[in-house]
Structure formats: C-alpha cells, structure tokens
Amino acid sequence: METYSAMTAESVGKILQEAGAEVMVRSGRSDSYSAPREFSFEVKALFPNGMGMSVIARQFNYRDPWEAQGRVNDMVDVLLLRDGTLTPLPKGFPWFQGVDEECGLDEEKLRELVECVRTVNPKLYLLQEMTGDL
C-alpha cells in the first residue's frame, strides 16, 4: 500500500526555502466546496541562480479513510521560469526537456526537481543557444 504524503503551501514553501529560494505562498481554495478558485495553493520561488518555479496544487484529492485523512494534496504541478518567462531546461537534465511544466509530482519528485533547478548554471542557456541545441 502506498503512503500518501500530503503537501501544503507551507510544506512546499519550506522545501524551497531550504534549497535557498526566496518564496511567496498563497492559498487558493478554502475547505469550502463552493470556493471559486481552481487550485488549492500556489508557491512561487526564485533561486539565487535566477531560475524561478511556480508550484501549483490544482485540486484536492479525496482519499479513503484508511489511506489518508479526507482531502489532501499529494501531487503538484510545477512551471519553470527564467527571467520571468516560461522555459524548458537546457539539454542534459532529467526535467523540463522540451516542456515548461511538469505535472503530477509527489513530494519525493518535487524535492528532486527543486535540487535540479537550484543547481542549474544559467550560462548553459547561452551556450546551448549559441550551438543551436536550445
């Protein structure tokens, strides 16, 4: 049986802060079923290397009582930003290859992705643009 690790705006913010990012957090949906927003929370981060991420938990998942307690967010979507614009990562990275959004990430995958983005050297963009690889 899988264990579900519920993520909150605060827990995702903490993951990003621990990786050295400046973080902004906002909640979208309340516990009310009639809340108008389509997402539960959004966390934006800016790393010292200039790379940015927008982590969005779009909707609550519902779990049976024996799996987890009620409404949880155990998966998030992540948008990658460079200079305020959506971007893929340069070739050679395991994430964001040809896309600017990774969907359905659990906490373990989110941590891997954060570490990857945190360590990107932005000069790789220039190099791969010069060689025609990007």
Phi, psi and omega in degrees: 000132180287148173260134180260126177256105181291134178253143176239169177302320181291318182291321177292318177301320180295319178301315182289321178296319178297334178274001176096011182271152167278135190232142171234136185235139171214142178265143181252310183256143175266187177283358180279135180294338184266012180298134188282342185281151181268359179233156180277315177201164176222136177233124178252142183223146174231122182270158178303334179280003178091353179280146179233157178223145171238113182257123185235127170261104190288316184215155173287145170261149180252130182242150174291152185305329181280348179264315180196170183274106169059229185273126181223162168245107178248001176220145180227163173248146183231129173256139180256134182235143172223124184056036177077007182239143177300141184206150167275171173274156175301161179300150177102356178256152182282354184236160173050046178269104180079002178227159178248010179218134173248129186245150172069043181269134172274180185298320180297313179294322177300316179299319178298315181295317179301316179297320179297310182294322181299328186263002181293133173269114183300342178294341176298327177299311180299314180300313182287334173292321179293323182273354180083010181277345183247000000 
